[in-house]
C-alpha cells in the first residue's frame, strides 16, 4: 500500500495548488473583463447601426 508524502511535501503541494488557484482566478477575472468590454462595444456598434451611423 502506498504511503502519503511527509508533511513538508504536502505543504509544498498545497502552496503550489493555492498559487495555481490564484492565477486561475486572476485569469478568469481578466477574461471576464475582456468579454464585458467586447459585449459593451458590440452593443454600441449595434446601436449606432440602428441609428444609421457608420464607423
Secondary structure, 3 states (H helix, E strand, C coil): CCCCCCHHHHHHHHHHHHHHHHHHHHHHHHHHHHHHHHHHHHHHHHHHHHCCCCC
